[in-house]
Amino acid sequence: MNEFEDSLKIMSYYHTSLRNIGVFTSTSFAGAIYSIILLNIFTYML
């Protein structure tokens, strides 16, 4: 039973880190797209 609890802890930790990585990746990706669009608008206005 102890091994099962340990694997459960590892799985929950793995899931949490994966979720954090996903959130970080999506936010950085959105920020990059946003900055590219802003740069395009800025250069279009010039």
Rosetta blueprint (number, residue, H / E / L):
1 M L
2 N H
3 E H
4 F H
5 E H
6 D H
7 S H
8 L H
9 K H
10 I H
11 M H
12 S H
13 Y H
14 Y H
15 H H
16 T H
17 S H
18 L H
19 R H
20 N H
21 I H
22 G H
23 V H
24 F H
25 T H
26 S H
27 T H
28 S H
29 F H
30 A H
31 G H
32 A H
33 I H
34 Y H
35 S H
36 I H
37 I H
38 L H
39 L H
40 N H
41 I H
42 F H
43 T H
44 Y H
45 M H
46 L L
